Amino acid sequence: MYRTKDGKEIFVLDGHTHFWDGSPGNQSNVHGKQFIDCFYAYHTNLSPPEHLWEKARFEKYSEDDIYRDLFVDGPDDMAIIQTTVLRDFYKEGFSSIERSSSMAKRHPERFIVNGSFDPRDGEKALEQIHYMKEEFDIQGVKIYTAEWHGNSKGFALNDPDAYKCFELCDKLGIKNIHVHKGPTIIPLSKDAFDVHDVDYAATDFQNLNWIIEHCGLPRLDDFCWIAVQETNVYGGLAVALPFIHARPRYFAEVIAELLFWVGEDNLLFGSDYAIWTPQWLVEKFWEFQIPDDIAQERGVQLTDEIKEKILGLNAARLYGIDVEAKKKQLSAAPVQIAAE
Amino acid sequence: MLTDIMRTDLEFEVWECLERVNDPELDEPVTDMGFIERIEVIDNHRVEVVFRLPTYWCSPNFAFLMAFGIRREIETLRWVRDIRVELSDHCFGDEVNEGVNSGRAFSAVFAQYCDDANLESVAETFMAKAFDRRQEAMLLGLRRRGLSAERIVSMSLGEFDCIPFADEEAIKQKPRYRELLLSCGLAEEPADLAFPTWEGQCILPDRLQAHLERLRGVRINMEFNGAMCRGLASTRYKEVEIGPDGPTLVDFIAGRVPPRDAAKM
């Protein structure tokens, strides 16, 4: 719960968080090391100095750490934990659904754990989807299109094998497809961050919600064009939001574009924990105003009502959460300050 | 023997060449982005350039384009007989380094990793974005001068050439915009339209606003990516790494050498 200066309580559903193990003990090769190093560069580049972590803590944090950072020190009411396997880089997976679910069991009222699959596994991917639904009752998945696997250096959402997986998701009621477009490497003739496959998949699967993490960055312009045409396409603000501290004017321009093209009902807050912690992000976002010249040029506003939607109400709608009932449930079981 | 002064002069010539190599995605010179790590001139005819990118995962096709761009520009120097280009700390570094130093043509190296497709489609996608960004700077500059939509969309290249711009971005982008217009065959003669779309169509006066809205998105995306890349590059290589022989020209240009007084403290 975020409490504003005038005492208003804002429901916060953090749409993009991780419980990872990127430590040297879990790395399989140099790519595993470079992957967590790259995350750490994002962390050090955009965090305020007082929120910088030591490398070792960043590589692997505890169940107590995540609970404290999100819900005790942080304003989150709930958090969606995404699964990112990276099986060619990490021995036990970077963040597996099993490890995340075991952590989330301590506070099931606060966590939503999403699954993941790799369409290149064919039949095995379909089995994996069934397993995740039966075992963990998932409502969403995260797809990382740039994952390396054997000789393959990535895939597209409109590959035939991917479509078979989405058909099954639709059938089983796994409605929320979070997409992270990392650099797809081969073929080199293609733009590594191309987001146009989102357009095909969103058109062909109208029942599913397509949440494009990082708003398609570094292809924000292409993403905006797609989102304006597809009502079931959403933008996750992770990575764009931390600019609110380091480069507030850039953030203002980006959020103005997103409000103009994507719209206030289709944007979701995400801290990308543990790359960033939600406390300073939510605080700065609530205080943020789009400078007049940008707001006028674009004809958009970032009102309190819109901020409330972005911080939690939009994601609650996608995940079928009754916000009033959830608030009551959580106030009956307040965060345990002495979690450690 | 090459004296230090001569060598520094030659290294500076190489640096000036590299100012013409752009990051295709950001439309900014690799020298401005801090990607050039080291330039070395050996025996006044051999050049070695080491470059690096903001992350291990930066797009390999752009790494290839920049590596070959570096090679191509240095080849224009008459005193150069041997060039080695090296990309360091990158997920596709071995392939890029093998390709750019193999003596094979760019197209041949590329075809190997492209499922027989060619690179031109991706290169064109980003040239279109560069065109949009440069054109937006011109259109906004003209608007600021109070010109009407009708006047702007019907302006000829000859008229455009005579317009003095006042703001910094427009002054910087004017020759860059003109260069792309000509090299892409979008305008050649003084009577040709100065502001066609990338597809070569004219812009209708009542569509100028919508056109500008799209260009704005392209520019904001590029600026955002540029800020991200600069930030990640400075974070990734924040330690000052001066070689055993002391700072080189690139170290000075990149501001890696602390002032003397600071060094004593």
Chai-1 contact restraints between the chains, C-beta under 6 A:
chainA,res_idxA,chainB,res_idxB,connection_type,confidence,min_distance_angstrom,max_distance_angstrom,comment,restraint_id
A,Q34,B,Y56,contact,1.0,0.0,6.0,A-B,restraint_1
A,C38,B,T55,contact,1.0,0.0,6.0,A-B,restraint_2
A,C38,B,W57,contact,1.0,0.0,6.0,A-B,restraint_3
A,A41,B,L232,contact,1.0,0.0,6.0,A-B,restraint_4
A,A41,B,T235,contact,1.0,0.0,6.0,A-B,restraint_5
A,A41,B,R236,contact,1.0,0.0,6.0,A-B,restraint_6
A,T44,B,T235,contact,1.0,0.0,6.0,A-B,restraint_7
A,N45,B,G231,contact,1.0,0.0,6.0,A-B,restraint_8
A,N45,B,L232,contact,1.0,0.0,6.0,A-B,restraint_9
A,N45,B,T235,contact,1.0,0.0,6.0,A-B,restraint_10
A,P183,B,W57,contact,1.0,0.0,6.0,A-B,restraint_11
A,P183,B,S59,contact,1.0,0.0,6.0,A-B,restraint_12
A,I185,B,P60,contact,1.0,0.0,6.0,A-B,restraint_13
A,P187,B,C114,contact,1.0,0.0,6.0,A-B,restraint_14
A,P187,B,D115,contact,1.0,0.0,6.0,A-B,restraint_15
A,P187,B,A117,contact,1.0,0.0,6.0,A-B,restraint_16
A,L188,B,N61,contact,1.0,0.0,6.0,A-B,restraint_17
A,L188,B,Y113,contact,1.0,0.0,6.0,A-B,restraint_18
A,L188,B,C114,contact,1.0,0.0,6.0,A-B,restraint_19
A,S189,B,C114,contact,1.0,0.0,6.0,A-B,restraint_20
A,S189,B,A117,contact,1.0,0.0,6.0,A-B,restraint_21
A,S189,B,L119,contact,1.0,0.0,6.0,A-B,restraint_22
A,S189,B,S121,contact,1.0,0.0,6.0,A-B,restraint_23
A,S189,B,V122,contact,1.0,0.0,6.0,A-B,restraint_24
A,D191,B,V122,contact,1.0,0.0,6.0,A-B,restraint_25
A,D191,B,T125,contact,1.0,0.0,6.0,A-B,restraint_26
A,A192,B,S59,contact,1.0,0.0,6.0,A-B,restraint_27
A,P218,B,N225,contact,1.0,0.0,6.0,A-B,restraint_28
A,L220,B,N221,contact,1.0,0.0,6.0,A-B,restraint_29
A,D221,B,G217,contact,1.0,0.0,6.0,A-B,restraint_30
A,D221,B,V218,contact,1.0,0.0,6.0,A-B,restraint_31
A,D221,B,N221,contact,1.0,0.0,6.0,A-B,restraint_32
A,C224,B,G217,contact,1.0,0.0,6.0,A-B,restraint_33
A,R247,B,A227,contact,1.0,0.0,6.0,A-B,restraint_34
A,Y250,B,F224,contact,1.0,0.0,6.0,A-B,restraint_35
A,Y250,B,A227,contact,1.0,0.0,6.0,A-B,restraint_36
A,E253,B,I220,contact,1.0,0.0,6.0,A-B,restraint_37
A,V254,B,F224,contact,1.0,0.0,6.0,A-B,restraint_38
A,E257,B,G217,contact,1.0,0.0,6.0,A-B,restraint_39
A,E257,B,I220,contact,1.0,0.0,6.0,A-B,restraint_40
